[in-house]
């Protein structure tokens, strides 16, 4: 855990993803959902496909957080932009249960991340 955290803090994307997973699973540290999601977000916004895909699945299913299809769709779009091979498929799957207004909200959220 210690070395993974050190590498994550230095900006290594895979370490950030791994650290997020450790926090979410409570492996090597106390389980901390908020901290785990924060590390996934950092990595996802810097181009890590698995982090964005994992966030999409977390928000889609409501695993550890309240289900939020707008967030799920936006993170799936981010995973697609980060070249995750299943990002587009997941985005389309999530969109099937969303209204046009919700899809618009998700697209605006994704667009806002691109200019941060």
QUIKA-V77740 format. One record per residue. PSI is psi in radians with two decimals (* if undefined). D_LAST is the distance of its C-alpha to the last C-alpha in Angstrom with 2 decimals. Layout:
<<PSI D_LAST> <PSI D_LAST>>
This chain:
<<-0.80 29.41> <-0.80 29.44> <-0.62 28.66> <-0.76 25.98> <-0.73 24.23> <-0.77 24.72> <-0.69 23.25> <-0.75 20.23> <-0.41 19.62> <0.01 19.85> <0.17 16.99> <2.06 19.29> <-0.79 17.70> <-0.65 21.12> <-0.67 22.02> <-0.76 18.96> <-0.81 20.01> <-0.70 23.59> <-0.74 22.99> <-0.74 21.28> <-0.71 24.35> <-0.75 26.71> <-0.76 25.39> <-0.61 25.56> <-0.22 29.04> <0.61 30.31> <2.09 31.49> <-0.05 32.24> <2.98 30.78> <2.47 30.95> <2.27 29.05> <1.65 25.80> <-0.80 23.82> <-0.79 20.99> <-0.72 20.62> <-0.80 20.93> <-0.69 18.23> <-0.73 15.85> <-0.67 16.71> <-0.75 16.31> <-0.79 12.76> <-0.84 11.94> <-0.73 13.85> <-0.75 12.69> <-0.30 8.97> <0.17 10.59> <0.13 12.95> <1.95 15.85> <-0.76 17.60> <-0.59 20.03> <-0.82 17.58> <-0.73 15.82> <-0.75 19.37> <-0.72 20.73> <-0.74 18.25> <-0.78 19.24> <-0.70 22.86> <-0.83 22.60> <-0.54 21.29> <-0.81 23.70> <-0.29 26.69> <0.43 25.97> <1.92 26.80> <-0.24 26.15> <2.96 24.04> <2.36 24.83> <2.36 24.54> <1.74 21.65> <-0.51 21.78> <-0.85 18.67> <-0.76 16.62> <-0.81 18.91> <-0.76 18.42> <-0.73 14.61> <-0.58 14.92> <-0.70 17.75> <-0.68 15.78> <-0.69 13.24> <-0.64 16.45> <-0.78 17.82> <-0.54 14.94> <0.20 15.50> <0.55 19.15> <2.28 20.76> <-0.38 24.20> <0.14 24.47> <-0.82 21.01> <-0.74 22.23> <-0.79 25.44> <-0.74 23.87> <-0.79 21.54> <-0.66 24.72> <-0.78 26.72> <-0.72 24.42> <-0.49 24.34> <-0.47 28.15> <0.22 28.22> <2.67 25.66> <2.88 26.34> <-0.65 24.87> <-0.75 23.11> <-0.70 21.52> <-0.71 20.43> <-0.72 18.84> <-0.74 16.96> <-0.73 15.79> <-0.69 14.72> <-0.69 12.72> <-0.83 11.02> <-0.77 10.38> <-0.67 9.21> <-0.65 6.62> <-0.53 5.26> <-0.33 5.74> <0.08 3.82> <* 0.00>>
